[in-house]
């Protein structure tokens, strides 16, 4: 406790002889003492004596959003209780959670900005006096004037807000914004959309087509009226990036009649599987169109014409996690530290889908082929074709089996209600693949057949105290055995056959970041083992 707080408390000491005293510990960690006179004849309420900390809004969370959710501002009331406010052009993800995260009511990003001939026509800035998000700094520019600071953010496609402080310092920040609070001496220039970039509606279309598009669009897409014509350098969809059961992904370049070109990934759904392709197309639009998170791939636009179904995404220059992990020399595995960061980023993306998205989403097909890596090897979850959407008050659903062999939880085969725990199971398998840099199912010689199924082998290694066998030849991981064992334990918890034993993805994040203890996991398949013994 600071000296100032102690002095205030000393001045506000009250006697229990004359006052009733009540102490409360609130959910956000604020401890407060209240008093009420014993001889009072009126119906007045309790008066606060002191609270600790004095201003919870000044608490800095170096991990997570802070007292309020992301993109929110914490304001301390006269009762020493915090209120959380979304800035203009932002709204609560969950209207029933006033302390939750806020989302922008528009899509902001470099791909969208490229579509406009003049970015200054797209955005304006709202000035917020004495407001800051101190843990979201991305770039410091100094010495800068206020106008230079504002203009720099307007012209930077990654900048969401610029904070001007100390008379000459400009701190540019990008989403998500954390630890929002009131802070004297600062001025925030918050970027807001003035006019949408060129979109589907910029071309001439019939009223029927526009009505159909209105039902589909829940975001600002790139222009799709001439998508087939504006895709260049694909040589008729020749440069293939990947393929799945429902279609193929190609590299393309969008030229929207501007000076700049944008590299994109174009998913062309199989026209010979028209019914399935149509379902996947609509499912992907309905799910990913609702999302906005740094660990999810952005859907930029779509095209639906006759039997053609095209989905246009951000281009991820470093390919899939599968290529990153499995197509490498055994003697030179990817950086152990980078692999840990990727594991945490995937978990954050799943937490967003399961808990923070405006419509909660079960992905249903988490695997390394559906995790993409951007220019800086940040992980992005992709391919929402099998995703299942839940209502805000819904935690489970009944649906046909979805997913990929090796990553599918047991409840899919038991005709049980499906919850977000199916994604937790898949994540556990992927985490073991990230640890070991090998696939979850692998052909083995007869003498090594116990290693064929990665989940089984990993538990055997853990039980026998030889987790280093999972990272043989990986000197970085071998030198960090305590962390290695912890990650294996987390993965084993995730792949429990009983979904009730699996943690939520938020709890997984806490364990990965070290804010929650990792307990000793039980055998993930006790039912299977009992059956084999009998």
Secondary structure by P-SEA (a helix, b strand, c coil): ccaaaaaaaaaacccccccbbbbbbcccbbbbbbbbbccccccccccccccccccccccccccccccccccbbbbbccccbbbbbbcccccccccccccbbbbbcccccaaaaaacccccccbbbbbbcccccccccccccccccaaaaaaaaaacccccbbbbccccbbbbbccccccccccccbbbbbbbbcccccccccccccaaaaaaaaacccccccccccccccccccccccccccccccbbbbbbbbbccccbbbbbbbbbccccaaaaaaaaaaaaaaaaaacccccccccccccccccbbbbbcccccccccccccccccccccccaaaaaaaaaaaaaaaaaaaccccccccccccccccbbbccccbbbbcccccbbbbcccccbbbbccccccccccccccccccccaaaaaaaaaaaaaaaacccccbbbbcccccccccaaaaaaaaaaacccccccccaaaaaaaaaaaaaaaaaaaaaacccccccccaaaaaaaaaccccccccccccaaaaaaaac
